[in-house]
Amino acid sequence: MARRRFRVQWAEVAVRDLEEIVAFVAVESEQGAERLLRQIETRAASLESSPARGRVVPELARFQMRTWRELVIRPYRLVYRIEGDTVTVLAVFDARRDLEDLLLERLLRSP
């Protein structure tokens, strides 16, 4: 029996998150930035086969938002949502930041 495959796509904001993180790390180490980029891309691609393995985002679970999941790639969090056969990466951010502050910042920044 063939395993179900999911399509992994990246939201524009998540792509910008990743670009900013890689640029920040590259200031200190180009190799470190490349290694981190590969690690995050590999973990995101692995969602094709088993996206439900990520945990429900704890800060959102209390609001009954259980469709948002995350993978922890220390010290970063990759937040995504599963809808049908598609997994959408919604954000990549430093796990040391407060998620509520990050979301508020994004809402205030949006046009």
N, CA, C and O atoms as a GROMACS GRO file, in nm:
protein
  444
    1MET      N    1   0.083  -0.118   0.000
    1MET     CA    2   0.000   0.000   0.000
    1MET      C    3   0.089   0.125   0.000
    1MET      O    4   0.180   0.138   0.082
    2ALA      N    5   0.061   0.216  -0.092
    2ALA     CA    6   0.139   0.340  -0.103
    2ALA      C    7   0.102   0.435   0.010
    2ALA      O    8  -0.015   0.448   0.047
    3ARG      N    9   0.202   0.501   0.062
    3ARG     CA   10   0.179   0.600   0.168
    3ARG      C   11   0.124   0.727   0.106
    3ARG      O   12   0.160   0.765  -0.005
    4ARG      N   13   0.038   0.791   0.178
    4ARG     CA   14  -0.020   0.917   0.134
    4ARG      C   15   0.090   1.023   0.130
    4ARG      O   16   0.170   1.033   0.223
    5ARG      N   17   0.095   1.101   0.024
    5ARG     CA   18   0.192   1.209   0.010
    5ARG      C   19   0.120   1.342   0.017
    5ARG      O   20   0.009   1.357  -0.034
    6PHE      N   21   0.183   1.436   0.081
    6PHE     CA   22   0.130   1.571   0.094
    6PHE      C   23   0.217   1.666   0.014
    6PHE      O   24   0.337   1.644  -0.002
    7ARG      N   25   0.156   1.771  -0.035
    7ARG     CA   26   0.231   1.876  -0.105
    7ARG      C   27   0.269   1.981  -0.003
    7ARG      O   28   0.182   2.031   0.069
    8VAL      N   29   0.396   2.016   0.004
    8VAL     CA   30   0.443   2.117   0.098
    8VAL      C   31   0.463   2.248   0.022
    8VAL      O   32   0.537   2.252  -0.077
    9GLN      N   33   0.399   2.354   0.067
    9GLN     CA   34   0.415   2.486   0.006
    9GLN      C   35   0.451   2.585   0.115
    9GLN      O   36   0.419   2.565   0.233
   10TRP      N   37   0.516   2.690   0.076
   10TRP     CA   38   0.559   2.794   0.170
   10TRP      C   39   0.480   2.922   0.146
   10TRP      O   40   0.471   2.969   0.033
   11ALA      N   41   0.423   2.978   0.252
   11ALA     CA   42   0.359   3.110   0.244
   11ALA      C   43   0.469   3.214   0.224
   11ALA      O   44   0.582   3.194   0.269
   12GLU      N   45   0.438   3.322   0.156
   12GLU     CA   46   0.538   3.427   0.130
   12GLU      C   47   0.603   3.477   0.258
   12GLU      O   48   0.724   3.499   0.262
   13VAL      N   49   0.524   3.494   0.362
   13VAL     CA   50   0.578   3.545   0.488
   13VAL      C   51   0.678   3.446   0.548
   13VAL      O   52   0.777   3.487   0.610
   14ALA      N   53   0.654   3.317   0.532
   14ALA     CA   54   0.747   3.216   0.583
   14ALA      C   55   0.878   3.216   0.504
   14ALA      O   56   0.985   3.196   0.560
   15VAL      N   57   0.868   3.240   0.374
   15VAL     CA   58   0.989   3.252   0.291
   15VAL      C   59   1.071   3.372   0.338
   15VAL      O   60   1.193   3.363   0.350
   16ARG      N   61   1.003   3.483   0.364
   16ARG     CA   62   1.074   3.602   0.416
   16ARG      C   63   1.138   3.574   0.551
   16ARG      O   64   1.250   3.616   0.578
   17ASP      N   65   1.064   3.502   0.637
   17ASP     CA   66   1.120   3.464   0.768
   17ASP      C   67   1.250   3.390   0.749
   17ASP      O   68   1.351   3.422   0.812
   18LEU      N   69   1.248   3.290   0.663
   18LEU     CA   70   1.366   3.206   0.641
   18LEU      C   71   1.480   3.288   0.583
   18LEU      O   72   1.595   3.273   0.625
   19GLU      N   73   1.451   3.373   0.487
   19GLU     CA   74   1.555   3.458   0.428
   19GLU      C   75   1.619   3.548   0.533
   19GLU      O   76   1.741   3.565   0.535
   20GLU      N   77   1.537   3.606   0.621
   20GLU     CA   78   1.590   3.694   0.725
   20GLU      C   79   1.676   3.618   0.825
   20GLU      O   80   1.781   3.667   0.867
   21ILE      N   81   1.633   3.500   0.863
   21ILE     CA   82   1.709   3.418   0.957
   21ILE      C   83   1.843   3.379   0.897
   21ILE      O   84   1.947   3.391   0.962
   22VAL      N   85   1.841   3.333   0.773
   22VAL     CA   86   1.965   3.290   0.706
   22VAL      C   87   2.060   3.410   0.690
   22VAL      O   88   2.180   3.396   0.711
   23ALA      N   89   2.007   3.525   0.654
   23ALA     CA   90   2.092   3.644   0.641
   23ALA      C   91   2.153   3.683   0.775
   23ALA      O   92   2.270   3.721   0.780
   24PHE      N   93   2.076   3.673   0.882
   24PHE     CA   94   2.126   3.706   1.014
   24PHE      C   95   2.239   3.611   1.055
   24PHE      O   96   2.343   3.656   1.105
   25VAL      N   97   2.220   3.483   1.033
   25VAL     CA   98   2.322   3.383   1.069
   25VAL      C   99   2.445   3.399   0.981
   25VAL      O  100   2.557   3.378   1.027
   26ALA      N  101   2.426   3.436   0.855
   26ALA     CA  102   2.537   3.451   0.761
   26ALA      C  103   2.635   3.561   0.801
   26ALA      O  104   2.752   3.556   0.763
   27VAL      N  105   2.588   3.659   0.876
   27VAL     CA  106   2.677   3.765   0.923
   27VAL      C  107   2.791   3.705   1.004
   27VAL      O  108   2.906   3.749   0.994
   28GLU      N  109   2.760   3.605   1.083
   28GLU     CA  110   2.861   3.538   1.165
   28GLU      C  111   2.929   3.422   1.093
   28GLU      O  112   3.049   3.399   1.109
   29SER      N  113   2.850   3.349   1.011
   29SER     CA  114   2.905   3.230   0.946
   29SER      C  115   2.825   3.193   0.821
   29SER      O  116   2.708   3.153   0.830
   30GLU      N  117   2.888   3.207   0.706
   30GLU     CA  118   2.823   3.166   0.580
   30GLU      C  119   2.793   3.016   0.582
   30GLU      O  120   2.684   2.973   0.543
   31GLN      N  121   2.889   2.938   0.628
   31GLN     CA  122   2.869   2.793   0.634
   31GLN      C  123   2.757   2.757   0.730
   31GLN      O  124   2.675   2.669   0.701
   32GLY      N  125   2.752   2.825   0.844
   32GLY     CA  126   2.645   2.800   0.940
   32GLY      C  127   2.510   2.833   0.882
   32GLY      O  128   2.412   2.762   0.905
   33ALA      N  129   2.503   2.941   0.806
   33ALA     CA  130   2.378   2.982   0.742
   33ALA      C  131   2.334   2.879   0.638
   33ALA      O  132   2.216   2.845   0.631
   34GLU      N  133   2.428   2.830   0.559
   34GLU     CA  134   2.395   2.729   0.458
   34GLU      C  135   2.350   2.600   0.524
   34GLU      O  136   2.255   2.536   0.477
   35ARG      N  137   2.417   2.561   0.632
   35ARG     CA  138   2.381   2.439   0.704
   35ARG      C  139   2.240   2.453   0.763
   35ARG      O  140   2.159   2.361   0.755
   36LEU      N  141   2.211   2.568   0.823
   36LEU     CA  142   2.080   2.592   0.881
   36LEU      C  143   1.971   2.590   0.773
   36LEU      O  144   1.866   2.530   0.793
   37LEU      N  145   1.997   2.654   0.661
   37LEU     CA  146   1.901   2.655   0.550
   37LEU      C  147   1.870   2.513   0.505
   37LEU      O  148   1.753   2.478   0.488
   38ARG      N  149   1.974   2.432   0.485
   38ARG     CA  150   1.952   2.293   0.443
   38ARG      C  151   1.871   2.216   0.547
   38ARG      O  152   1.781   2.140   0.513
   39GLN      N  153   1.903   2.237   0.674
   39GLN     CA  154   1.834   2.166   0.781
   39GLN      C  155   1.685   2.202   0.784
   39GLN      O  156   1.600   2.114   0.794
   40ILE      N  157   1.654   2.330   0.775
   40ILE     CA  158   1.514   2.373   0.778
   40ILE      C  159   1.440   2.325   0.654
   40ILE      O  160   1.327   2.277   0.664
   41GLU      N  161   1.502   2.338   0.537
   41GLU     CA  162   1.438   2.291   0.414
   41GLU      C  163   1.414   2.141   0.417
   41GLU      O  164   1.311   2.093   0.371
   42THR      N  165   1.509   2.066   0.470
   42THR     CA  166   1.495   1.920   0.478
   42THR      C  167   1.381   1.882   0.572
   42THR      O  168   1.300   1.795   0.540
   43ARG      N  169   1.376   1.948   0.688
   43ARG     CA  170   1.268   1.918   0.783
   43ARG      C  171   1.132   1.955   0.725
   43ARG      O  172   1.034   1.882   0.744
   44ALA      N  173   1.124   2.067   0.654
   44ALA     CA  174   0.997   2.107   0.591
   44ALA      C  175   0.957   2.005   0.484
   44ALA      O  176   0.840   1.966   0.476
   45ALA      N  177   1.052   1.962   0.403
   45ALA     CA  178   1.023   1.864   0.298
   45ALA      C  179   0.977   1.731   0.356
   45ALA      O  180   0.899   1.660   0.294
   46SER      N  181   1.023   1.698   0.476
   46SER     CA  182   0.984   1.571   0.539
   46SER      C  183   0.836   1.569   0.575
   46SER      O  184   0.780   1.463   0.604
   47LEU      N  185   0.772   1.684   0.574
   47LEU     CA  186   0.629   1.691   0.603
   47LEU      C  187   0.546   1.627   0.492
   47LEU      O  188   0.427   1.602   0.510
   48GLU      N  189   0.608   1.601   0.376
   48GLU     CA  190   0.538   1.534   0.265
   48GLU      C  191   0.484   1.398   0.308
   48GLU      O  192   0.378   1.356   0.261
   49SER      N  193   0.555   1.331   0.395
   49SER     CA  194   0.514   1.195   0.431
   49SER      C  195   0.443   1.182   0.565
   49SER      O  196   0.364   1.090   0.583
   50SER      N  197   0.468   1.272   0.658
   50SER     CA  198   0.403   1.257   0.789
   50SER      C  199   0.387   1.392   0.860
   50SER      O  200   0.454   1.418   0.960
   51PRO      N  201   0.300   1.477   0.808
   51PRO     CA  202   0.287   1.610   0.866
   51PRO      C  203   0.225   1.614   1.005
   51PRO      O  204   0.247   1.709   1.080
   52ALA      N  205   0.149   1.513   1.040
   52ALA     CA  206   0.082   1.514   1.170
   52ALA      C  207   0.178   1.488   1.286
   52ALA      O  208   0.138   1.497   1.402
   53ARG      N  209   0.302   1.456   1.256
   53ARG     CA  210   0.398   1.428   1.364
   53ARG      C  211   0.438   1.553   1.442
   53ARG      O  212   0.480   1.542   1.557
   54GLY      N  213   0.424   1.670   1.381
   54GLY     CA  214   0.455   1.793   1.453
   54GLY      C  215   0.354   1.816   1.564
   54GLY      O  216   0.239   1.774   1.555
   55ARG      N  217   0.399   1.883   1.670
   55ARG     CA  218   0.307   1.907   1.782
   55ARG      C  219   0.215   2.025   1.751
   55ARG      O  220   0.248   2.112   1.670
   56VAL      N  221   0.100   2.025   1.816
   56VAL     CA  222   0.009   2.139   1.807
   56VAL      C  223   0.080   2.256   1.874
   56VAL      O  224   0.141   2.238   1.980
   57VAL      N  225   0.072   2.374   1.815
   57VAL     CA  226   0.139   2.492   1.870
   57VAL      C  227   0.076   2.522   2.007
   57VAL      O  228  -0.041   2.558   2.014
   58PRO      N  229   0.153   2.508   2.114
   58PRO     CA  230   0.096   2.521   2.249
   58PRO      C  231   0.025   2.653   2.274
   58PRO      O  232  -0.082   2.655   2.336
   59GLU      N  233   0.080   2.764   2.228
   59GLU     CA  234   0.020   2.894   2.251
   59GLU      C  235  -0.116   2.909   2.182
   59GLU      O  236  -0.200   2.987   2.225
   60LEU      N  237  -0.137   2.833   2.075
   60LEU     CA  238  -0.262   2.843   2.000
   60LEU      C  239  -0.364   2.738   2.042
   60LEU      O  240  -0.483   2.755   2.020
   61ALA      N  241  -0.318   2.629   2.102
   61ALA     CA  242  -0.408   2.522   2.144
   61ALA      C  243  -0.511   2.571   2.245
   61ALA      O  244  -0.625   2.526   2.245
   62ARG      N  245  -0.470   2.664   2.330
   62ARG     CA  246  -0.564   2.714   2.431
   62ARG      C  247  -0.679   2.794   2.368
   62ARG      O  248  -0.780   2.819   2.434
   63PHE      N  249  -0.663   2.834   2.242
   63PHE     CA  250  -0.769   2.903   2.168
   63PHE      C  251  -0.840   2.806   2.073
   63PHE      O  252  -0.911   2.849   1.981
   64GLN      N  253  -0.820   2.677   2.096
   64GLN     CA  254  -0.879   2.570   2.013
   64GLN      C  255  -0.832   2.574   1.868
   64GLN      O  256  -0.902   2.527   1.779
   65MET      N  257  -0.714   2.629   1.845
   65MET     CA  258  -0.656   2.633   1.710
   65MET      C  259  -0.562   2.514   1.697
   65MET      O  260  -0.439   2.529   1.705
   66ARG      N  261  -0.619   2.398   1.677
   66ARG     CA  262  -0.541   2.274   1.677
   66ARG      C  263  -0.494   2.232   1.538
   66ARG      O  264  -0.430   2.128   1.522
   67THR      N  265  -0.526   2.312   1.437
   67THR     CA  266  -0.481   2.277   1.302
   67THR      C  267  -0.342   2.333   1.274
   67THR      O  268  -0.280   2.297   1.174
   68TRP      N  269  -0.293   2.420   1.361
   68TRP     CA  270  -0.159   2.476   1.345
   68TRP      C  271  -0.062   2.386   1.421
   68TRP      O  272  -0.083   2.357   1.539
   69ARG      N  273   0.041   2.342   1.353
   69ARG     CA  274   0.140   2.252   1.413
   69ARG      C  275   0.278   2.312   1.396
   69ARG      O  276   0.296   2.412   1.326
   70GLU      N  277   0.373   2.251   1.462
   70GLU     CA  278   0.509   2.302   1.450
   70GLU      C  279   0.612   2.192   1.464
   70GLU      O  280   0.590   2.089   1.527
   71LEU      N  281   0.726   2.218   1.402
   71LEU     CA  282   0.846   2.138   1.421
   71LEU      C  283   0.947   2.230   1.488
   71LEU      O  284   0.962   2.346   1.450
   72VAL      N  285   1.015   2.178   1.587
   72VAL     CA  286   1.118   2.255   1.653
   72VAL      C  287   1.252   2.216   1.592
   72VAL      O  288   1.290   2.099   1.592
   73ILE      N  289   1.321   2.315   1.540
   73ILE     CA  290   1.453   2.299   1.480
   73ILE      C  291   1.539   2.398   1.557
   73ILE      O  292   1.561   2.510   1.513
   74ARG      N  293   1.587   2.356   1.670
   74ARG     CA  294   1.652   2.446   1.767
   74ARG      C  295   1.753   2.539   1.704
   74ARG      O  296   1.840   2.494   1.630
   75PRO      N  297   1.744   2.666   1.731
   75PRO     CA  298   1.650   2.735   1.820
   75PRO      C  299   1.530   2.794   1.746
   75PRO      O  300   1.477   2.897   1.787
   76TYR      N  301   1.488   2.732   1.640
   76TYR     CA  302   1.378   2.785   1.558
   76TYR      C  303   1.255   2.696   1.564
   76TYR      O  304   1.262   2.578   1.598
   77ARG      N  305   1.143   2.756   1.530
   77ARG     CA  306   1.016   2.685   1.522
   77ARG      C  307   0.961   2.706   1.381
   77ARG      O  308   0.956   2.819   1.332
   78LEU      N  309   0.921   2.597   1.317
   78LEU     CA  310   0.861   2.602   1.185
   78LEU      C  311   0.712   2.573   1.205
   78LEU      O  312   0.675   2.461   1.242
   79VAL      N  313   0.628   2.671   1.181
   79VAL     CA  314   0.484   2.659   1.205
   79VAL      C  315   0.414   2.634   1.072
   79VAL      O  316   0.442   2.700   0.972
   80TYR      N  317   0.324   2.536   1.073
   80TYR     CA  318   0.254   2.498   0.949
   80TYR      C  319   0.112   2.454   0.978
   80TYR      O  320   0.073   2.431   1.093
   81ARG      N  321   0.034   2.443   0.871
   81ARG     CA  322  -0.105   2.398   0.880
   81ARG      C  323  -0.128   2.292   0.773
   81ARG      O  324  -0.079   2.302   0.661
   82ILE      N  325  -0.204   2.190   0.809
   82ILE     CA  326  -0.240   2.084   0.716
   82ILE      C  327  -0.384   2.108   0.672
   82ILE      O  328  -0.475   2.120   0.754
   83GLU      N  329  -0.404   2.114   0.540
   83GLU     CA  330  -0.539   2.127   0.485
   83GLU      C  331  -0.551   2.029   0.368
   83GLU      O  332  -0.490   2.049   0.263
   84GLY      N  333  -0.629   1.926   0.388
   84GLY     CA  334  -0.643   1.823   0.286
   84GLY      C  335  -0.510   1.756   0.261
   84GLY      O  336  -0.450   1.701   0.352
   85ASP      N  337  -0.464   1.761   0.136
   85ASP     CA  338  -0.336   1.699   0.102
   85ASP      C  339  -0.224   1.802   0.088
   85ASP      O  340  -0.121   1.775   0.027
   86THR      N  341  -0.245   1.922   0.146
   86THR     CA  342  -0.146   2.029   0.137
   86THR      C  343  -0.101   2.071   0.277
   86THR      O  344  -0.181   2.088   0.368
   87VAL      N  345   0.029   2.088   0.289
   87VAL     CA  346   0.089   2.142   0.411
   87VAL      C  347   0.144   2.279   0.374
   87VAL      O  348   0.223   2.291   0.281
   88THR      N  349   0.102   2.381   0.448
   88THR     CA  350   0.150   2.516   0.421
   88THR      C  351   0.237   2.562   0.537
   88THR      O  352   0.191   2.570   0.651
   89VAL      N  353   0.363   2.592   0.507
   89VAL     CA  354   0.453   2.647   0.607
   89VAL      C  355   0.414   2.794   0.622
   89VAL      O  356   0.416   2.870   0.525
   90LEU      N  357   0.379   2.833   0.745
   90LEU     CA  358   0.326   2.967   0.771
   90LEU      C  359   0.428   3.062   0.832
   90LEU      O  360   0.418   3.183   0.813
   91ALA      N  361   0.525   3.007   0.905
   91ALA     CA  362   0.621   3.094   0.972
   91ALA      C  363   0.743   3.012   1.016
   91ALA      O  364   0.734   2.892   1.042
   92VAL      N  365   0.855   3.080   1.022
   92VAL     CA  366   0.976   3.026   1.082
   92VAL      C  367   1.028   3.137   1.172
   92VAL      O  368   1.054   3.248   1.126
   93PHE      N  369   1.045   3.106   1.300
   93PHE     CA  370   1.090   3.211   1.390
   93PHE      C  371   1.173   3.154   1.504
   93PHE      O  372   1.172   3.034   1.530
   94ASP      N  373   1.244   3.241   1.568
   94ASP     CA  374   1.330   3.206   1.680
   94ASP      C  375   1.242   3.163   1.796
   94ASP      O  376   1.154   3.238   1.839
   95ALA      N  377   1.264   3.044   1.846
   95ALA     CA  378   1.182   2.989   1.954
   95ALA      C  379   1.196   3.067   2.084
   95ALA      O  380   1.114   3.054   2.174
   96ARG      N  381   1.299   3.148   2.093
   96ARG     CA  382   1.318   3.230   2.214
   96ARG      C  383   1.229   3.354   2.214
   96ARG      O  384   1.218   3.424   2.315
   97ARG      N  385   1.165   3.379   2.100
   97ARG     CA  386   1.071   3.492   2.093
   97ARG      C  387   0.933   3.445   2.136
   97ARG      O  388   0.899   3.328   2.121
   98ASP      N  389   0.855   3.535   2.189
   98ASP     CA  390   0.718   3.505   2.231
   98ASP      C  391   0.627   3.505   2.108
   98ASP      O  392   0.623   3.602   2.033
   99LEU      N  393   0.555   3.396   2.088
   99LEU     CA  394   0.470   3.382   1.969
   99LEU      C  395   0.362   3.490   1.965
   99LEU      O  396   0.333   3.545   1.859
  100GLU      N  397   0.303   3.520   2.078
  100GLU     CA  398   0.199   3.622   2.080
  100GLU      C  399   0.254   3.758   2.038
  100GLU      O  400   0.189   3.832   1.964
  101ASP      N  401   0.374   3.792   2.084
  101ASP     CA  402   0.437   3.918   2.044
  101ASP      C  403   0.465   3.918   1.894
  101ASP      O  404   0.444   4.019   1.826
  102LEU      N  405   0.511   3.806   1.843
  102LEU     CA  406   0.541   3.795   1.700
  102LEU      C  407   0.415   3.814   1.616
  102LEU      O  408   0.417   3.886   1.516
  103LEU      N  409   0.307   3.749   1.656
  103LEU     CA  410   0.182   3.762   1.581
  103LEU      C  411   0.128   3.905   1.586
  103LEU      O  412   0.080   3.957   1.486
  104LEU      N  413   0.136   3.967   1.702
  104LEU     CA  414   0.092   4.106   1.715
  104LEU      C  415   0.176   4.197   1.625
  104LEU      O  416   0.122   4.285   1.558
  105GLU      N  417   0.306   4.175   1.625
  105GLU     CA  418   0.395   4.254   1.539
  105GLU      C  419   0.357   4.238   1.393
  105GLU      O  420   0.357   4.336   1.318
  106ARG      N  421   0.326   4.117   1.351
  106ARG     CA  422   0.286   4.092   1.212
  106ARG      C  423   0.155   4.160   1.179
  106ARG      O  424   0.139   4.215   1.070
  107LEU      N  425   0.060   4.155   1.271
  107LEU     CA  426  -0.069   4.220   1.246
  107LEU      C  427  -0.052   4.371   1.232
  107LEU      O  428  -0.116   4.433   1.147
  108LEU      N  429   0.032   4.429   1.314
  108LEU     CA  430   0.055   4.573   1.307
  108LEU      C  431   0.130   4.614   1.182
  108LEU      O  432   0.114   4.725   1.133
  109ARG      N  433   0.212   4.523   1.131
  109ARG     CA  434   0.294   4.551   1.012
  109ARG      C  435   0.214   4.534   0.884
  109ARG      O  436   0.250   4.593   0.782
  110SER      N  437   0.107   4.456   0.887
  110SER     CA  438   0.028   4.429   0.766
  110SER      C  439  -0.044   4.554   0.719
  110SER      O  440  -0.089   4.634   0.800
  111PRO      N  441  -0.054   4.570   0.584
  111PRO     CA  442  -0.125   4.687   0.529
  111PRO      C  443  -0.275   4.680   0.553
  111PRO      O  444  -0.349   4.770   0.513
   0.00000   0.00000   0.00000
